[in-house]
């Protein structure tokens, strides 16, 4: 019985499906027609986007919410160049992603003359943005290279990889793949698996600790270590603090959870004899504590994170373990259960918790008690949390908006809070990440809380949500406030680089993209507007005219502590 030959693109679709890929994103172009034509047979969904970078950003939201790995496409030249910013964000965020580019003129590209965009050396362009890359010139090498790519993207700290296919390899016809072969299921390699010596040292330190402290970052979500972390903290009876990016790593309403930035977290960090940092590079901790803990010789710091230490990680470590959080925490818990644990003093935790509560009342009490018709960003975000609840997925975007959201949204489930702006992320990720989260779990409510400075970078993707029938709610806090850079200019040189204008009616823009829009300019309009968005079908945009002065008026005690590129130094 004769069989019809299939293209290299169809073979690539087969290989992606064998690795568990269910979603391909990007802009459809002729170079990828053989691949696109074969997707339905492999039950891979193709989602076209409005801008190439959004393809990688949607894939990031998909992975952060579910652990699913997606593939994205970018045509030679402009397509791959436009895709690059989203891939850079995925690399910084530890997000595995398969980037597929086409190559039309192999003889002109290697070496590249650099005179034409469409014949640029794409491997060189992506060299710093991906973990690994390969160019496939022969159709028969597609299965081998795809399998290697999936090994590399999950090895150590996850990240994106690049596959470049020549047009000849994409279009060449040959025998179809053997469907009887079992699929190779990708799983994270056990790189850096804790040795017995490491485990014994860590168990001894934690078992003897009188005042242990745990600090958790976004790597806990990424590695699916939430349940193991909860069991470990309860076994030790110790306090835990989450980083800005690790808000959903641990239940914030748990008695052991302390609010980062708070006086209670500061006291716990100063008094701790052993600090266990899980899923957070140590540089992420700078804003969480008042001082710079870790330079006290009486403290023993243990770090568990697959990322290698960077030059900014100044703290001396008793143990530096480059492995995934779940493996390490499960082994740690087993080791601690075999022996006697000194355990933390319950009175210490009560004291830290009381200090944290008093700190929150001091920082936010006046805002929460205020009356009036203006909409303060904290009040707006609190109302968003009340309407959509703790079971929703939240993506937050924008410098000051993400900070207000950190302190004002309710505790969430694991993998359900995605802070899109930090030293590892990019502005404008919020709306695409929300679309990715909805694609990951269509049954869950997904809400993006974003500043308009962030929304304007990716707002056209709301048309993608409308076209795909995705019920995503984007709440745009439209204060047209000065950017952090403008505030810095005023403080240092009496210069402002504002883009000041009247409030943009994002609800009206949304209606032009096929979404439902609603506007709230006063506090008593906010709850009905949010409820209508929650109950309405399809994608919604709620434009909230928040108070611009209030947005920048972070409590003085917090402004003093926040450092880094997101916020200008306080005066």
C-alpha positions as CSV (number, residue, x, y, z in Angstrom):
1,X,0.0,0.0,0.0
2,X,1.5,3.3,-1.1
3,X,1.6,6.3,1.3
4,X,1.5,9.9,0.3
5,X,4.7,11.8,1.1
6,X,4.6,14.6,3.6
7,X,6.5,17.9,3.9
8,X,9.2,18.8,6.3
9,X,6.7,21.2,7.9
10,X,4.3,18.2,8.5
11,X,7.2,16.3,10.1
12,X,7.9,19.3,12.3
13,X,4.3,19.4,13.4
14,X,4.5,15.7,14.2
15,X,7.6,16.2,16.3
16,X,6.2,19.1,18.2
17,X,3.0,17.1,19.0
18,X,5.2,14.3,20.3
19,X,6.8,16.7,22.8
20,X,3.4,17.8,24.1
21,X,3.0,21.1,22.2
22,X,-0.7,22.0,21.8
23,X,-0.4,25.6,20.9
24,X,1.5,27.5,18.1
25,X,1.4,31.3,18.0
26,X,2.6,33.9,15.6
27,X,1.9,35.6,12.3
28,X,1.0,33.3,9.4
29,X,3.4,33.8,6.4
30,X,4.1,31.8,3.3
31,X,7.4,30.3,4.7
32,X,5.4,28.4,7.3
33,X,2.5,27.1,5.1
34,X,3.7,23.5,5.2
35,X,3.8,23.6,9.0
36,X,0.5,25.4,9.4
37,X,-1.3,23.1,7.0
38,X,-0.4,20.1,9.2
39,X,-1.4,21.4,12.6
40,X,-5.0,20.2,12.6
41,X,-4.0,16.6,12.0
42,X,-1.7,16.9,15.1
43,X,-4.3,18.7,17.2
44,X,-2.2,21.7,17.6
45,X,-4.1,25.0,17.9
46,X,-2.8,28.0,15.9
47,X,-3.5,31.4,17.4
48,X,-2.5,34.3,15.1
49,X,-1.5,37.5,16.9
50,X,-1.4,41.2,16.1
51,X,2.3,41.7,16.9
52,X,5.0,39.1,16.7
53,X,6.4,39.8,20.3
54,X,2.9,39.1,21.7
55,X,3.3,35.5,20.5
56,X,6.1,34.9,23.0
57,X,4.3,36.8,25.7
58,X,1.1,34.8,25.3
59,X,3.3,31.6,25.5
60,X,4.8,33.0,28.7
61,X,1.3,33.4,30.3
62,X,0.4,29.9,29.2
63,X,3.5,28.4,30.8
64,X,3.3,30.4,34.0
65,X,-0.3,29.3,34.5
66,X,-0.1,25.7,33.6
67,X,3.5,24.6,32.9
68,X,2.6,24.0,29.2
69,X,5.3,24.7,26.6
70,X,4.2,26.5,23.4
71,X,5.9,27.2,20.1
72,X,6.1,30.5,18.3
73,X,7.0,31.4,14.7
74,X,8.7,34.4,13.1
75,X,9.5,34.9,9.4
76,X,13.0,35.8,8.3
77,X,14.0,39.4,8.9
78,X,11.2,41.6,10.3
79,X,9.3,38.7,11.8
80,X,12.1,37.3,13.9
81,X,13.3,40.7,14.8
82,X,9.9,41.8,16.1
83,X,9.6,38.5,18.0
84,X,12.8,39.1,19.8
85,X,11.6,41.4,22.7
86,X,9.1,38.7,23.8
87,X,11.8,36.0,23.7
88,X,14.2,38.2,25.8
89,X,11.4,38.5,28.4
90,X,11.0,34.7,28.4
91,X,14.8,34.2,28.9
92,X,14.9,36.6,31.9
93,X,11.8,35.0,33.4
94,X,12.9,31.3,33.1
95,X,10.2,30.5,30.6
96,X,10.7,27.5,28.2
97,X,9.7,28.4,24.7
98,X,10.3,27.0,21.2
99,X,11.1,29.7,18.7
100,X,10.8,28.6,15.1
101,X,12.1,30.8,12.3
102,X,12.4,30.2,8.6
103,X,15.5,30.8,6.4
104,X,15.0,31.5,2.8
105,X,18.4,32.3,1.3
106,X,20.9,30.0,3.0
107,X,23.8,30.9,0.7
108,X,23.3,34.7,1.4
109,X,22.9,34.3,5.2
110,X,26.0,32.3,6.1
111,X,28.0,34.4,6.2
112,X,25.5,37.3,6.2
113,X,26.3,40.5,4.4
114,X,24.3,42.5,7.1
115,X,23.0,44.7,4.3
116,X,19.5,43.2,4.1
117,X,17.1,42.5,7.0
118,X,15.7,39.4,5.4
119,X,19.1,37.8,5.1
120,X,20.3,38.5,8.6
121,X,22.0,35.8,10.6
122,X,19.2,34.8,12.9
123,X,21.3,32.6,15.1
124,X,23.6,35.5,15.8
125,X,20.6,37.9,16.4
126,X,19.2,35.5,19.1
127,X,22.5,34.5,20.6
128,X,22.0,36.2,23.9
129,X,18.2,35.7,24.0
130,X,18.0,31.9,23.9
131,X,19.7,29.1,25.8
132,X,20.4,27.0,22.7
133,X,19.9,27.3,18.9
134,X,20.3,25.2,15.8
135,X,19.8,25.6,12.1
136,X,18.2,22.7,10.3
137,X,19.1,22.4,6.6
138,X,18.1,18.8,6.0
139,X,14.6,17.4,6.5
140,X,15.8,14.1,8.0
141,X,17.4,15.9,10.9
142,X,14.2,17.5,12.1
143,X,13.2,14.8,14.7
144,X,16.7,14.6,16.1
145,X,17.1,18.4,16.5
146,X,13.6,18.9,17.9
147,X,14.3,16.3,20.6
148,X,17.6,17.9,21.5
149,X,15.8,21.3,21.7
150,X,13.3,20.1,24.2
151,X,16.1,18.7,26.3
152,X,18.0,22.0,26.3
153,X,15.0,24.2,27.1
154,X,14.2,22.3,30.3
155,X,17.8,21.7,31.4
156,X,18.7,23.7,34.5
157,X,16.8,27.0,34.6
158,X,14.2,26.7,31.9
159,X,14.4,29.1,28.9
160,X,13.7,29.6,25.2
161,X,15.5,27.8,22.4
162,X,15.6,28.6,18.7
163,X,15.1,26.4,15.7
164,X,15.8,27.8,12.2
165,X,14.5,25.7,9.3
166,X,15.6,26.2,5.7
167,X,12.9,26.6,3.2
168,X,14.2,23.4,1.5
169,X,13.8,21.4,4.7
170,X,10.4,22.8,5.3
171,X,9.0,22.0,1.9
172,X,10.8,18.8,1.0
173,X,8.5,15.8,0.6
174,X,9.3,12.4,1.9
175,X,7.8,9.4,3.7
176,X,5.6,10.2,6.6
177,X,6.9,9.6,10.2
178,X,6.3,6.2,11.8
179,X,3.1,6.7,13.8
180,X,3.6,3.4,15.7
181,X,6.6,4.8,17.6
182,X,5.8,5.9,21.1
183,X,6.0,9.6,21.8
184,X,9.0,10.8,23.7
185,X,7.5,12.6,26.7
186,X,9.7,15.6,27.7
187,X,10.5,16.1,31.3
188,X,12.9,18.3,33.1
189,X,16.3,16.6,33.4
190,X,17.6,16.1,36.9
191,X,20.4,18.6,36.4
192,X,22.0,19.6,39.7
193,X,20.1,17.0,41.7
194,X,21.0,17.4,45.3
195,X,23.7,15.1,46.5
196,X,23.5,13.1,49.7
197,X,26.2,15.4,51.3
198,X,24.2,18.5,50.4
199,X,21.0,17.0,51.8
200,X,22.7,16.0,55.1
201,X,24.1,19.5,55.6
202,X,20.8,21.2,54.9
203,X,18.8,18.9,57.1
204,X,21.3,19.5,60.0
205,X,21.1,23.3,59.6
206,X,17.3,23.4,59.6
207,X,16.8,20.8,62.3
208,X,19.1,22.7,64.7
209,X,17.7,26.2,63.8
210,X,16.0,28.1,66.6
211,X,14.7,30.8,64.3
212,X,14.5,29.6,60.7
213,X,13.1,31.7,58.0
214,X,11.9,30.7,54.5
215,X,11.9,33.1,51.5
216,X,10.0,31.9,48.4
217,X,10.2,33.2,44.8
218,X,8.5,32.6,41.5
219,X,10.6,29.4,41.0
220,X,8.3,27.6,43.4
221,X,5.4,28.1,41.0
222,X,7.5,27.3,38.0
223,X,8.7,24.0,39.5
224,X,5.3,23.0,41.0
225,X,6.7,23.0,44.5
226,X,3.9,24.8,46.3
227,X,2.5,21.8,48.2
228,X,6.0,20.7,49.2
229,X,6.8,24.2,50.4
230,X,3.6,24.4,52.5
231,X,4.4,21.0,54.2
232,X,8.0,22.1,54.9
233,X,7.0,25.5,56.5
234,X,4.4,23.8,58.6
235,X,6.8,21.1,59.7
236,X,9.4,23.7,60.8
237,X,6.7,26.0,62.3
238,X,8.6,29.0,60.9
239,X,7.7,32.3,59.1
240,X,7.8,32.7,55.4
241,X,8.2,35.7,53.1
242,X,7.5,35.7,49.4
243,X,9.3,37.9,46.9
244,X,7.5,40.3,44.6
245,X,7.5,37.7,41.8
246,X,6.6,34.8,44.2
247,X,3.3,36.1,45.5
248,X,1.4,32.9,44.7
249,X,4.1,30.6,45.8
250,X,2.6,30.3,49.3
251,X,-0.9,31.0,50.7
252,X,-0.7,34.6,51.9
253,X,-3.5,34.1,54.4
254,X,-1.6,31.2,56.1
255,X,-0.6,32.0,59.7
256,X,3.1,31.6,58.8
257,X,3.1,34.1,55.9
258,X,4.6,37.5,56.6
259,X,4.2,40.5,54.2
260,X,7.5,41.3,52.5
261,X,8.6,45.0,53.2
262,X,6.9,44.8,56.6
263,X,8.4,45.4,60.0
264,X,7.6,41.8,60.8
265,X,9.6,40.5,57.8
266,X,12.5,42.7,58.8
267,X,12.5,41.4,62.3
268,X,12.4,37.8,61.1
269,X,15.3,38.4,58.7
270,X,17.4,40.1,61.4
271,X,16.9,37.4,64.0
272,X,17.0,34.3,61.8
273,X,19.8,31.9,62.3
274,X,19.1,29.9,59.1
275,X,17.5,31.4,56.0
276,X,16.2,29.1,53.3
277,X,15.7,30.8,49.9
278,X,13.7,28.8,47.4
279,X,13.1,29.7,43.8
280,X,14.4,33.2,44.0
281,X,17.8,34.5,42.9
282,X,19.1,36.4,45.9
283,X,19.2,39.7,44.1
284,X,15.4,39.6,44.1
285,X,15.3,40.0,47.8
286,X,16.8,43.5,47.9
287,X,13.4,45.4,48.2
288,X,11.7,42.8,50.4
289,X,13.7,43.6,53.6
290,X,14.6,47.0,55.0
291,X,18.3,46.3,55.4
292,X,20.6,44.0,53.4
293,X,20.4,40.8,55.4
294,X,22.9,38.0,54.8
295,X,26.1,39.6,55.8
296,X,25.8,38.5,59.4
297,X,28.3,35.7,60.1
298,X,25.8,34.3,62.7
299,X,23.3,33.5,59.9
300,X,23.5,30.5,57.5
301,X,21.9,31.1,54.1
302,X,20.8,28.2,51.9
303,X,19.8,29.0,48.3
304,X,17.8,26.5,46.1
305,X,17.5,27.7,42.5
306,X,18.7,26.3,39.2
307,X,19.9,29.7,38.1
308,X,23.7,30.3,38.6
309,X,24.6,33.0,41.0
310,X,25.1,36.4,39.4
311,X,27.7,39.1,40.2
312,X,25.0,41.1,42.1
313,X,24.4,38.2,44.6
314,X,26.6,39.5,47.4
315,X,25.5,37.3,50.3
316,X,27.8,34.5,51.5
317,X,26.0,31.2,51.3
318,X,26.4,28.2,53.5
319,X,24.9,26.1,50.7
320,X,24.2,26.9,47.1
321,X,22.1,24.3,45.4
322,X,21.4,24.5,41.7
323,X,18.3,22.3,41.3
324,X,14.6,22.7,41.0
325,X,12.6,23.6,44.0
326,X,10.3,20.6,44.1
327,X,13.1,18.0,44.1
328,X,14.9,19.8,46.8
329,X,12.0,20.5,49.1
330,X,10.6,16.9,48.9
331,X,14.0,15.5,49.8
332,X,14.5,18.1,52.6
333,X,11.1,17.3,54.1
334,X,11.9,13.5,54.0
335,X,15.2,14.1,55.7
336,X,13.7,16.3,58.4
337,X,11.0,13.8,59.2
338,X,13.6,11.2,59.9
339,X,15.1,13.1,62.8
340,X,14.2,15.6,65.6
341,X,13.6,19.2,64.6
342,X,14.2,21.9,67.2
343,X,11.4,24.0,65.6
344,X,10.7,27.7,65.8
345,X,9.3,29.3,68.9
346,X,5.6,30.0,68.3
347,X,5.9,33.3,70.3
348,X,8.4,34.6,67.7
349,X,6.0,34.0,64.9
350,X,3.2,35.7,66.8
351,X,5.5,38.7,67.4
352,X,6.5,39.0,63.7
353,X,2.8,38.7,62.6
354,X,1.7,41.4,65.0
355,X,4.4,43.7,63.7
356,X,3.4,43.0,60.1
357,X,-0.2,43.8,60.8
358,X,0.7,47.0,62.6
359,X,2.9,48.0,59.6
360,X,0.1,47.4,57.1
361,X,-2.3,49.5,59.2
362,X,0.3,52.3,59.4
363,X,1.0,52.2,55.6
364,X,-2.5,51.8,54.2
365,X,-4.9,52.6,57.0
366,X,-5.5,56.2,55.9
367,X,-6.2,55.1,52.3
368,X,-8.6,52.4,53.4
369,X,-10.5,54.8,55.6
370,X,-10.7,57.6,53.1
371,X,-14.1,58.7,51.8
372,X,-14.9,60.5,48.5
373,X,-15.7,59.9,44.9
374,X,-12.2,59.7,43.5
375,X,-10.8,56.3,42.8
376,X,-7.6,55.5,44.5
377,X,-5.6,52.7,42.7
378,X,-5.5,50.6,45.9
379,X,-9.3,51.0,46.3
380,X,-9.8,50.0,42.7
381,X,-7.6,46.9,43.0
382,X,-9.2,45.9,46.2
383,X,-12.6,46.1,44.5
384,X,-11.2,44.0,41.6
385,X,-10.2,41.3,44.1
386,X,-13.6,41.3,45.8
387,X,-15.5,41.0,42.5
388,X,-13.3,38.3,40.8
389,X,-12.2,36.6,44.0
390,X,-9.2,34.5,45.1
391,X,-9.8,31.8,42.5
392,X,-9.1,34.0,39.5
393,X,-5.8,34.3,37.6
394,X,-4.3,37.8,37.9
395,X,-1.7,39.3,35.6
396,X,-0.5,42.7,36.8
397,X,1.5,45.2,34.6
398,X,2.9,48.6,35.1
399,X,5.5,49.9,37.5
400,X,3.3,51.5,40.3
401,X,0.2,49.6,39.4
402,X,2.0,46.2,40.0
403,X,3.1,47.5,43.4
404,X,-0.4,48.5,44.4
405,X,-1.7,45.1,43.2
406,X,0.9,43.3,45.2
407,X,-0.4,44.8,48.4
408,X,-4.1,44.9,47.5
409,X,-5.2,41.8,45.6
410,X,-6.5,38.8,47.6
411,X,-4.3,35.7,48.2
412,X,-4.4,33.4,45.1
413,X,-4.0,29.8,44.1
414,X,-0.6,28.6,42.9
415,X,0.4,29.8,39.4
416,X,-2.3,32.4,39.6
417,X,-0.5,35.7,40.1
418,X,1.8,36.9,37.4
419,X,3.8,40.1,38.0
420,X,4.9,41.2,34.6
421,X,7.2,44.0,35.5
422,X,10.5,43.5,37.4
423,X,14.1,43.3,36.6
424,X,13.4,40.1,34.6
425,X,10.3,41.1,32.8
426,X,9.1,43.7,30.3
427,X,6.4,46.3,30.3
428,X,3.4,45.4,28.2
429,X,3.3,41.7,29.0
430,X,0.0,41.9,31.1
431,X,-2.6,41.5,28.4
432,X,-0.8,38.8,26.3
433,X,0.0,36.9,29.5
434,X,-3.7,37.0,30.4
435,X,-4.6,35.6,27.0
436,X,-2.1,32.8,27.6
437,X,-3.5,32.0,31.0
438,X,-7.0,31.8,29.5
439,X,-5.8,29.4,26.8
440,X,-4.2,27.3,29.5
441,X,-7.5,27.0,31.4
442,X,-10.6,28.3,29.6
443,X,-12.8,27.6,32.6
444,X,-11.0,30.0,35.0
445,X,-11.6,33.7,35.3
446,X,-8.6,35.7,34.1
447,X,-8.1,39.3,34.9
448,X,-5.3,41.7,33.8
449,X,-4.8,44.7,36.0
450,X,-2.6,47.2,34.1
451,X,-1.5,50.8,33.9
452,X,-2.3,52.5,30.6
453,X,1.4,53.0,30.0
454,X,1.7,49.2,29.9
455,X,-1.6,48.6,28.2
456,X,-0.8,50.8,25.2
457,X,2.1,48.6,24.3
458,X,0.0,45.5,23.7
459,X,-3.7,46.6,23.6
460,X,-4.2,45.4,20.1
461,X,-4.0,41.8,21.4
462,X,-7.5,42.3,22.8
463,X,-8.6,41.8,19.2
464,X,-6.8,38.4,19.4
465,X,-8.9,37.6,22.5
466,X,-12.1,38.7,20.6
467,X,-11.3,36.6,17.5
468,X,-10.4,33.5,19.6
469,X,-13.5,33.9,21.8
470,X,-11.5,34.2,25.0
471,X,-13.3,35.7,28.0
472,X,-10.4,37.8,29.4
473,X,-11.0,41.0,31.5
474,X,-8.5,43.8,31.2
475,X,-8.9,46.5,33.8
476,X,-6.9,49.6,32.7
477,X,-6.1,52.1,35.5
478,X,-6.2,55.2,33.3
479,X,-4.6,57.9,35.3
480,X,-2.3,59.2,32.6
481,X,0.2,59.6,35.4
482,X,3.9,60.6,34.8
483,X,6.2,57.7,34.3
484,X,8.8,56.8,36.9
485,X,11.4,58.2,34.6
486,X,9.5,61.6,34.5
487,X,9.4,61.6,38.3
488,X,13.1,61.0,38.4
489,X,13.7,63.9,36.0
490,X,11.8,66.3,38.2
491,X,13.6,65.2,41.3
492,X,17.1,65.4,39.9
493,X,17.1,68.1,37.2
494,X,13.8,69.8,37.4
495,X,12.9,68.3,34.0
496,X,9.8,66.3,33.2
497,X,9.4,64.1,30.2
498,X,5.7,63.5,30.6
499,X,3.3,62.4,27.9
500,X,0.5,64.3,29.6
501,X,-2.9,64.2,28.0
502,X,-6.6,63.7,28.7
503,X,-7.6,60.2,29.9
504,X,-7.7,57.7,27.0
505,X,-11.0,56.0,26.8
506,X,-9.7,52.4,26.6
507,X,-13.3,51.1,26.8
508,X,-14.1,52.9,23.5
509,X,-10.9,51.6,21.9
510,X,-11.9,48.1,23.0
511,X,-15.3,48.3,21.3
512,X,-13.5,49.0,18.0
513,X,-11.5,45.7,18.5
514,X,-14.6,43.6,19.0
515,X,-14.6,43.6,22.9
516,X,-17.1,45.0,25.4
517,X,-16.1,48.2,27.1
518,X,-17.2,49.9,30.2
519,X,-16.0,53.1,32.0
520,X,-15.9,54.1,35.6
521,X,-14.8,57.5,36.8
522,X,-16.2,57.6,40.3
523,X,-16.0,55.1,43.2
524,X,-19.7,54.2,43.2
525,X,-19.5,53.3,39.5
526,X,-16.6,50.8,40.0
527,X,-18.3,47.8,41.5
528,X,-21.2,47.7,39.0
529,X,-18.7,48.1,36.1
530,X,-16.6,45.2,37.3
531,X,-19.6,43.0,38.0
532,X,-21.0,43.6,34.5
533,X,-17.6,42.6,33.1
534,X,-17.5,39.4,35.2
535,X,-21.0,38.4,34.0
536,X,-20.7,39.4,30.4
537,X,-19.5,36.9,27.8
538,X,-16.4,37.5,25.7
539,X,-13.5,39.8,26.4
540,X,-14.1,42.9,28.4
541,X,-12.2,46.1,29.1
542,X,-12.9,48.2,32.1
543,X,-11.4,51.6,31.9
544,X,-11.0,53.1,35.4
545,X,-10.2,56.8,35.8
546,X,-8.0,56.6,38.9
547,X,-6.5,59.5,40.8
548,X,-3.2,60.3,39.2
549,X,-1.6,61.9,42.2
550,X,-2.6,59.0,44.4
551,X,-1.0,56.5,42.0
552,X,2.4,58.0,42.6
553,X,1.9,58.6,46.3
554,X,3.2,55.3,47.6
555,X,3.5,55.4,51.4
556,X,6.8,57.1,52.4
557,X,8.0,54.1,54.3
558,X,7.7,52.0,51.1
559,X,9.3,54.5,48.7
560,X,12.4,54.6,50.9
561,X,12.8,50.9,50.5
562,X,12.1,50.2,46.9
563,X,15.2,50.3,44.8
564,X,16.0,49.4,41.2
565,X,15.1,50.7,37.8
566,X,11.4,50.6,38.2
567,X,11.2,53.4,40.7
568,X,13.0,56.7,41.0
569,X,14.9,57.4,44.2
570,X,12.7,59.1,46.8
571,X,13.5,62.7,47.7
